[in-house]
Amino acid sequence: MTSTLTHRAIDAVWRIESARIIAGLTRIVRDVGIAEELAQDALVAALEQWPESGIPDNPGAWLMATAKHRAIDLRRRNKLLERKHQEFGRELEAQQEMAVPDLDAAIDDEVGDDLLRLVFISCHPVLSPEARVALTLRLLGGLTTDEIARAFLVAEPTVAQRIVRAKRTLSDAHVPFEIPRKADLAARLASVLEVIYLVFNEGYSATAGDDWMRPALCEDALRLGRILAELAPNEPEVHGLVALMQIQASRSAARVSPSGEPILLLDQDRSLWDQLLIRRGLVALELAEKLGGSRGPYALQAAIAACHARALAPQDTDWPRIVELYAELAQLTPSPVVELNRAVAVAMAFGPAAGLELIDALASEPSLKAYHLLPSVRGDFLFKLGRFAEAQQEFARAASLTRNARERDLLLDRARASAQSSRA
């Protein structure tokens, strides 16, 4: 195998195994930053040795064993105590006095629990949303700082700084490597789900740049969601989020033209929708509902997405049901964006004039002042009502607000079409 192919194989193995290795090491050293450094040491060793010796039969086990040996060496040389505060040294001595199992045994136990603990640490509310996203993609997604920076169109040093600060914040806050207790679980789980959905949404509808979608981010979010569903199988909202992401991701091939232009939902060729993802999404949604309790925001959004997925054609969509679901979502998590989406559903179910009435009630909402979808949706309603000159102004305003080049072109096209209709 050539060196290039070997390096590609190492990259693939690292994406799959890095989270498990870091999670196992974090349980031992109690510091996610040190754990990642030890795992990176193992990766460097693979990059040095595998091109010569060949890829091992079980590359993940090789990386784990190498990282484990690095941890043992670190402990033997007492470097761990040098890098931690005196308090950590006392904790380590206390652990030794309590006859903690040897490192080899400890690092191989409870892999699932370790991964779940790592998820909760990466998405800890003590971190900013941007830091949570960066750290989650780094530790659980196996992405490099360069890959994260390119995905979110920010400078690589900015991402690196976020990750460094996040690790330092976790260390300074003495965040324990544990699954939150029941009293704190709901709030912490909400943070985890928020991070995963933020990653997915950035891939599904890129906020900036030249591409309408970034499929790799959607794939990363889906993988993280599925891992979380395996680790927390009794949490309805976890399955709700997985359902939502899978149903939305099923439309990916239909959302972009061969030349990269966006295709809106009602204009999509539904034969291109991925039926396997839809079936998986519907199964996950059914599981979320079977687990009982009131539906959370992700399960509700998944139910809305399911209405679209079940419709063979746009005119078959159960828009009154979607209006009901958005009303339920608005009661659960009130927000101007939810109201904007509800207005779209109302317009589809009861006509553009009814939708416009709801939209106009949002006109003074400060949080939507720079939100390009507000004038975009309003322009659509005005166009359908034959108020073309006003529609042109709204589409032009929306185009000026978006930071995505593909979306800007789409909105400018709609502004031109409105102008032509106005002159006709």
C-alpha positions as CSV (number, residue, x, y, z in Angstrom):
1,M,0.0,0.0,0.0
2,T,1.4,3.4,-1.0
3,S,2.1,6.0,1.6
4,T,-0.8,8.2,0.4
5,L,-3.3,5.3,0.7
6,T,-1.9,4.5,4.1
7,H,-2.4,8.0,5.3
8,R,-6.0,8.0,4.0
9,A,-6.6,4.7,5.8
10,I,-5.2,6.3,9.0
11,D,-7.5,9.3,8.6
12,A,-10.5,7.0,8.2
13,V,-9.5,4.9,11.3
14,W,-8.9,8.1,13.3
15,R,-12.4,9.4,12.5
16,I,-13.9,6.2,13.7
17,E,-11.8,5.4,16.8
18,S,-10.6,8.8,18.1
19,A,-13.7,9.5,20.2
20,R,-13.6,6.1,21.9
21,I,-9.8,6.4,22.6
22,I,-10.2,10.0,24.0
23,A,-13.2,8.9,26.1
24,G,-11.3,6.0,27.7
25,L,-8.2,8.1,28.4
26,T,-10.3,10.9,29.9
27,R,-11.8,8.6,32.5
28,I,-8.2,7.8,33.6
29,V,-6.5,11.1,33.5
30,R,-9.6,13.2,34.3
31,D,-8.6,15.9,31.8
32,V,-10.0,16.0,28.3
33,G,-7.0,18.1,27.0
34,I,-4.4,15.7,28.3
35,A,-6.5,12.8,27.0
36,E,-6.6,14.3,23.5
37,E,-2.8,14.9,23.6
38,L,-2.2,11.2,24.5
39,A,-4.5,10.1,21.7
40,Q,-2.8,12.4,19.2
41,D,0.6,10.9,20.3
42,A,-0.9,7.5,19.2
43,L,-1.9,9.0,15.9
44,V,1.6,10.4,15.3
45,A,3.0,7.0,16.1
46,A,0.7,5.4,13.5
47,L,1.7,8.0,10.9
48,E,5.3,7.2,11.6
49,Q,5.1,3.4,11.7
50,W,2.3,2.2,9.5
51,P,3.7,3.3,6.2
52,E,6.7,1.0,6.9
53,S,5.1,-1.8,8.9
54,G,1.7,-1.9,7.2
55,I,-1.8,-1.3,8.7
56,P,-2.5,-3.7,11.7
57,D,-5.3,-6.2,11.4
58,N,-7.1,-4.3,14.1
59,P,-6.0,-0.6,13.7
60,G,-8.4,0.7,16.4
61,A,-7.0,-1.7,19.0
62,W,-3.4,-0.7,18.0
63,L,-4.2,3.0,18.5
64,M,-5.9,2.3,21.8
65,A,-3.0,0.2,23.1
66,T,-0.5,2.8,22.0
67,A,-2.4,5.6,23.7
68,K,-2.7,3.4,26.8
69,H,1.0,2.9,26.9
70,R,1.5,6.7,26.6
71,A,-0.8,7.2,29.6
72,I,1.1,4.6,31.6
73,D,4.5,6.2,30.7
74,L,3.0,9.6,31.7
75,R,1.9,8.3,35.0
76,R,5.2,6.5,35.7
77,R,7.2,9.7,35.0
78,N,4.9,11.6,37.3
79,K,4.3,14.2,34.5
80,L,0.6,14.1,35.1
81,L,1.0,15.5,38.6
82,E,3.3,18.2,37.2
83,R,0.6,19.4,34.9
84,K,-2.2,19.4,37.3
85,H,-2.8,21.4,40.5
86,Q,-1.9,20.0,43.8
87,E,-5.6,19.1,44.3
88,F,-5.4,16.7,41.4
89,G,-2.4,15.0,43.0
90,R,-4.4,14.5,46.2
91,E,-7.3,13.0,44.1
92,L,-4.9,10.7,42.4
93,E,-3.4,9.5,45.7
94,A,-6.9,8.9,47.0
95,Q,-7.8,6.9,43.9
96,Q,-4.7,4.7,44.4
97,E,-5.6,4.2,48.1
98,M,-9.1,3.1,47.1
99,A,-7.5,0.3,44.9
100,V,-8.7,1.6,41.6
101,P,-8.3,-1.2,39.0
102,D,-5.1,-1.1,37.0
103,L,-4.9,1.2,34.0
104,D,-5.0,-1.6,31.4
105,A,-8.3,-2.9,32.8
106,A,-9.8,0.5,33.5
107,I,-9.3,1.9,30.1
108,D,-11.0,-1.0,28.4
109,D,-14.2,-0.9,30.5
110,E,-17.5,0.9,30.0
111,V,-16.7,2.2,26.5
112,G,-20.3,3.2,25.9
113,D,-20.5,5.1,29.2
114,D,-17.2,6.8,28.5
115,L,-18.4,8.0,25.1
116,L,-21.6,9.3,26.7
117,R,-19.5,11.1,29.4
118,L,-17.4,12.7,26.6
119,V,-20.5,13.9,24.8
120,F,-21.7,15.7,28.0
121,I,-18.3,17.2,28.6
122,S,-17.9,18.5,25.0
123,C,-21.4,20.1,25.1
124,H,-21.2,21.4,28.7
125,P,-23.2,24.6,29.2
126,V,-20.2,26.3,30.8
127,L,-18.9,26.7,27.2
128,S,-20.2,29.1,24.6
129,P,-22.2,27.5,21.7
130,E,-19.3,28.1,19.3
131,A,-16.9,26.4,21.7
132,R,-19.2,23.5,22.2
133,V,-19.6,23.0,18.4
134,A,-15.8,23.2,17.8
135,L,-14.9,20.9,20.7
136,T,-17.6,18.3,19.8
137,L,-16.4,18.1,16.2
138,R,-12.8,17.9,17.3
139,L,-13.3,15.2,20.0
140,L,-16.3,13.3,18.8
141,G,-16.2,14.0,15.1
142,G,-12.4,13.5,14.7
143,L,-12.1,16.7,12.6
144,T,-9.0,18.8,12.5
145,T,-9.1,22.5,13.3
146,D,-8.6,23.2,9.6
147,E,-11.6,21.1,8.7
148,I,-13.8,22.7,11.3
149,A,-12.6,26.2,10.2
150,R,-13.4,25.5,6.5
151,A,-16.8,24.0,7.4
152,F,-17.9,27.1,9.3
153,L,-15.9,29.6,7.1
154,V,-13.9,31.0,10.0
155,A,-10.2,31.4,10.4
156,E,-8.3,28.3,11.6
157,P,-6.6,30.2,14.5
158,T,-10.1,31.2,15.7
159,V,-11.2,27.6,15.8
160,A,-7.9,26.5,17.5
161,Q,-8.3,29.3,20.1
162,R,-11.9,28.2,20.8
163,I,-10.8,24.6,21.4
164,V,-7.9,25.6,23.6
165,R,-10.1,28.0,25.7
166,A,-12.8,25.3,25.9
167,K,-10.4,22.8,27.3
168,R,-9.0,25.3,29.8
169,T,-12.5,26.3,30.8
170,L,-13.5,22.7,31.5
171,S,-10.3,22.2,33.5
172,D,-10.7,25.4,35.5
173,A,-14.4,24.6,36.2
174,H,-13.4,21.1,37.4
175,V,-16.1,19.6,35.3
176,P,-16.4,16.0,36.4
177,F,-16.1,13.2,33.8
178,E,-19.5,11.7,34.6
179,I,-23.1,11.4,33.2
180,P,-25.2,14.2,34.8
181,R,-27.4,13.2,37.7
182,K,-31.1,13.0,37.0
183,A,-31.8,16.5,38.3
184,D,-29.4,18.0,35.8
185,L,-29.8,15.5,33.0
186,A,-32.6,17.3,31.1
187,A,-30.7,20.6,30.9
188,R,-27.4,19.0,30.0
189,L,-29.1,16.8,27.4
190,A,-30.7,19.8,25.8
191,S,-27.3,21.4,25.4
192,V,-26.0,18.2,23.7
193,L,-28.9,18.0,21.3
194,E,-28.6,21.8,20.5
195,V,-24.9,21.3,19.5
196,I,-25.6,18.4,17.3
197,Y,-28.5,20.2,15.6
198,L,-26.4,23.3,15.1
199,V,-23.8,21.2,13.3
200,F,-26.5,19.6,11.1
201,N,-28.2,22.9,10.3
202,E,-25.0,24.5,9.2
203,G,-24.5,21.6,6.8
204,Y,-28.1,21.6,5.6
205,S,-28.4,25.4,5.0
206,A,-25.0,27.1,5.1
207,T,-25.2,30.5,6.7
208,A,-22.4,31.9,4.5
209,G,-20.1,31.1,1.7
210,D,-20.6,29.9,-1.9
211,D,-22.4,26.6,-1.2
212,W,-26.0,26.1,-0.4
213,M,-25.2,22.9,1.6
214,R,-22.2,21.3,3.3
215,P,-23.1,17.6,3.3
216,A,-20.1,16.5,5.4
217,L,-21.4,18.5,8.3
218,C,-24.8,16.8,8.0
219,E,-23.1,13.4,7.9
220,D,-21.1,14.3,11.1
221,A,-24.2,15.4,12.9
222,L,-26.1,12.3,11.9
223,R,-23.3,10.1,13.1
224,L,-23.2,11.9,16.4
225,G,-26.9,11.7,16.8
226,R,-26.9,8.0,16.1
227,I,-24.2,7.4,18.6
228,L,-26.1,9.4,21.2
229,A,-29.3,7.3,20.4
230,E,-27.3,4.1,21.1
231,L,-25.9,5.5,24.4
232,A,-29.2,7.0,25.6
233,P,-31.8,4.7,24.2
234,N,-34.6,5.8,26.6
235,E,-34.5,9.5,25.9
236,P,-37.4,10.4,23.5
237,E,-35.8,13.7,22.3
238,V,-32.6,12.0,21.2
239,H,-34.7,9.8,18.9
240,G,-36.7,12.8,17.9
241,L,-33.6,14.7,16.8
242,V,-32.3,11.6,14.9
243,A,-35.7,11.4,13.2
244,L,-35.7,15.0,12.3
245,M,-32.1,15.0,10.9
246,Q,-32.7,11.8,8.9
247,I,-35.9,13.0,7.3
248,Q,-34.4,16.4,6.4
249,A,-31.2,14.8,5.1
250,S,-33.3,12.6,2.8
251,R,-34.0,15.7,0.7
252,S,-30.3,16.5,0.1
253,A,-30.0,15.3,-3.5
254,A,-33.1,17.2,-4.4
255,R,-32.2,20.5,-2.7
256,V,-29.4,21.5,-5.1
257,S,-29.4,21.6,-8.9
258,P,-26.4,20.0,-10.8
259,S,-24.9,23.5,-11.1
260,G,-25.3,24.2,-7.3
261,E,-28.4,26.4,-7.3
262,P,-30.8,25.9,-4.4
263,I,-34.1,24.2,-5.0
264,L,-36.9,25.0,-2.6
265,L,-39.0,22.4,-0.9
266,L,-42.1,22.7,-3.1
267,D,-40.1,22.7,-6.3
268,Q,-38.1,19.6,-5.5
269,D,-38.2,16.3,-7.5
270,R,-39.4,14.0,-4.7
271,S,-38.3,10.9,-6.6
272,L,-34.8,12.0,-5.6
273,W,-35.6,11.9,-1.9
274,D,-33.8,9.1,-0.1
275,Q,-36.5,6.6,0.9
276,L,-34.2,4.7,3.2
277,L,-33.4,7.8,5.3
278,I,-37.1,8.6,5.3
279,R,-38.0,5.1,6.6
280,R,-35.3,5.3,9.2
281,G,-36.5,8.7,10.3
282,L,-40.1,7.5,10.6
283,V,-39.0,4.6,12.7
284,A,-37.0,6.9,15.0
285,L,-40.0,9.2,15.3
286,E,-42.2,6.2,16.2
287,L,-39.7,5.2,18.8
288,A,-39.6,8.7,20.3
289,E,-43.4,8.7,20.6
290,K,-43.6,5.2,22.0
291,L,-41.2,6.2,24.9
292,G,-44.1,8.3,26.1
293,G,-44.4,11.7,27.8
294,S,-45.2,15.0,26.0
295,R,-43.4,15.6,22.7
296,G,-40.3,17.7,22.9
297,P,-39.3,20.3,20.3
298,Y,-37.2,17.9,18.2
299,A,-39.9,15.2,18.1
300,L,-42.4,17.9,17.1
301,Q,-40.2,19.2,14.3
302,A,-39.7,15.6,13.2
303,A,-43.4,15.1,13.0
304,I,-43.6,18.2,10.8
305,A,-40.9,16.9,8.6
306,A,-42.7,13.5,8.4
307,C,-45.8,15.3,7.0
308,H,-43.7,16.4,4.1
309,A,-42.0,13.0,3.7
310,R,-45.3,11.2,3.5
311,A,-46.6,13.5,0.8
312,L,-45.9,12.1,-2.7
313,A,-46.5,15.6,-4.2
314,P,-46.6,19.1,-2.7
315,Q,-50.4,19.3,-3.1
316,D,-50.7,16.1,-0.9
317,T,-49.1,17.8,2.1
318,D,-51.3,17.9,5.2
319,W,-50.8,21.6,5.8
320,P,-53.6,21.9,8.5
321,R,-51.8,19.2,10.5
322,I,-48.5,21.1,10.1
323,V,-50.2,24.3,11.4
324,E,-51.4,22.4,14.5
325,L,-47.9,21.0,15.1
326,Y,-46.3,24.5,14.8
327,A,-48.9,25.8,17.2
328,E,-47.9,23.1,19.7
329,L,-44.2,23.9,19.1
330,A,-44.9,27.6,19.7
331,Q,-46.5,26.8,23.0
332,L,-43.6,24.6,24.0
333,T,-40.7,26.8,22.8
334,P,-42.0,30.3,21.9
335,S,-39.8,32.1,19.4
336,P,-40.2,34.5,16.5
337,V,-38.6,31.9,14.1
338,V,-41.2,29.3,15.1
339,E,-43.9,31.9,14.4
340,L,-42.4,32.7,11.0
341,N,-42.5,29.0,10.1
342,R,-46.1,28.8,11.4
343,A,-47.0,31.7,9.1
344,V,-45.7,29.8,6.1
345,A,-47.8,26.7,7.1
346,V,-50.9,28.9,7.7
347,A,-50.4,30.5,4.2
348,M,-50.2,27.1,2.6
349,A,-53.3,25.8,4.4
350,F,-55.5,28.9,4.4
351,G,-54.0,31.3,1.8
352,P,-51.2,33.9,1.6
353,A,-53.4,36.7,3.1
354,A,-53.7,34.7,6.3
355,G,-49.9,34.1,6.3
356,L,-49.2,37.8,5.6
357,E,-51.2,38.9,8.6
358,L,-49.0,36.7,10.9
359,I,-45.9,37.9,9.2
360,D,-46.8,41.6,9.6
361,A,-47.2,41.0,13.3
362,L,-43.5,40.0,13.4
363,A,-42.3,43.1,11.6
364,S,-41.3,44.9,14.8
365,E,-39.6,41.9,16.3
366,P,-36.0,43.0,17.1
367,S,-34.4,39.5,16.8
368,L,-35.7,39.2,13.2
369,K,-34.4,42.7,12.1
370,A,-31.4,41.2,10.2
371,Y,-33.0,37.8,9.5
372,H,-33.2,37.4,5.8
373,L,-36.0,34.8,5.8
374,L,-38.5,37.3,7.2
375,P,-38.5,39.6,4.1
376,S,-38.0,36.5,1.9
377,V,-41.2,34.9,3.2
378,R,-43.1,38.2,3.1
379,G,-42.0,38.7,-0.5
380,D,-43.4,35.3,-1.4
381,F,-46.8,36.0,0.2
382,L,-46.9,39.4,-1.6
383,F,-46.0,37.8,-4.9
384,K,-48.8,35.3,-4.6
385,L,-51.2,38.1,-3.8
386,G,-50.2,40.0,-6.9
387,R,-48.5,42.8,-5.1
388,F,-45.4,42.5,-7.3
389,A,-43.7,45.8,-6.6
390,E,-43.8,45.3,-2.9
391,A,-42.6,41.7,-3.4
392,Q,-39.6,42.9,-5.4
393,Q,-38.6,45.2,-2.5
394,E,-38.8,42.4,0.0
395,F,-36.8,40.0,-2.1
396,A,-34.1,42.6,-2.7
397,R,-33.9,43.3,1.0
398,A,-33.7,39.6,1.8
399,A,-30.8,39.3,-0.7
400,S,-29.0,42.1,1.0
401,L,-29.2,40.4,4.4
402,T,-28.1,36.8,3.5
403,R,-24.4,35.9,3.7
404,N,-24.8,32.8,1.4
405,A,-24.0,33.5,-2.2
406,R,-26.3,30.8,-3.7
407,E,-29.2,32.1,-1.6
408,R,-28.5,35.7,-2.6
409,D,-28.6,34.7,-6.3
410,L,-32.0,32.9,-5.7
411,L,-33.5,35.9,-4.0
412,L,-32.2,38.4,-6.6
413,D,-33.8,36.1,-9.3
414,R,-37.1,36.3,-7.5
415,A,-36.8,40.1,-7.2
416,R,-36.2,40.3,-11.0
417,A,-39.2,38.0,-11.6
418,S,-41.4,40.3,-9.4
419,A,-40.2,43.3,-11.3
420,Q,-41.1,41.7,-14.6
421,S,-44.5,40.7,-13.3
422,S,-45.1,44.2,-12.1
423,R,-44.4,45.7,-15.5
424,A,-46.6,43.1,-17.3
